[in-house]
Amino acid sequence: MQWFEPLIAIAAVAIVVVPIIVFFVKKKRGTLTCECGKPMSSCTGDCDTCKVDKDTLLKNYNKSKCHSTSYVYRIEVEGMMCGMCESHINDAIRKRFNDIKVFSSKNKGETLVTSKNVLNITDLRTTVEETGYKVGSIKLL
């Protein structure tokens, strides 16, 4: 029974320490979050605590995280009605392009795509239109 007590102590320490380590690792990665605490990819901006201009936050995030030049594209998208619409567009773009960040806003009717490489605008347009939404202008910011 003496060998069992140290195992219980080790397990108790692991239960406390592991979540703390996971928290700091996630924090160090720089997860982009809204003021309401939700990840930017899932925040709809409808709650009272969301006072951040997400475009500005996204640009500042990219400037602080990327040492090389980043290209930010603003795509006007018509027809997004809910968070699932935003996710549908984000997932389609992520599937088509590598090494990018995507944020869609149904409220603003736009999608922001950030990449370290120049993207083909025709491919961006086609990718969004294939999801069933109408694309307006696409601008490089």
Residue, then its C-alpha position, 0 to 999 in steps of 0.5 A: m500500500q505504500w507504493f500507492e500513496p505516491l501514485i495518488a499524489i502524482a495523479a493529483v498534481a497532474i490533474v492540477v498542472v496539466p490544465i494550467i500548462v494547456f492554458f498557457v500554451k494556448k495563450k502563447r499561440g495567440t488565439l484571436t478572441c473578441e472582447c466577449g471571450k469567444p474566438m473571432s471565428s465564432c463571435t457574431g458581434d451581436c452581443d453587447t460586449c463586442k465593441v471591437d472593430k474586428d477589421t482593425l483587430l484582425k489587421n493588428y493581429n496579423k501585423s504582430k504575428c507575421h514577420s513577412t508581408s501579409y496580404v488582406y483581401r476583403i470580399e463582399v458577400e451577399g446572402m450570409m444570414c447566420g453564423m453557419c453561413e459564415s462558417h460555411i464560407n470560411d471552411a470552403i476558403r480554408k479548404r481551397f487555400n493553404d496557410i491563410k486566416v479567414f474571418s466572415s461577418k454576416n453583419k458587414g456582409e464581408t469576408l476577410v482573408t489574410s495570407k502571406n502569399v498573393l492569392n488568385i482573386t478569380d479562385l477566391r471568387t469561384t470558391v465563395e460562389e461555389t458555396g452558393y453566395k453572391v460575390g461583390s467586389i474583392k479588394l486587396l487592403 
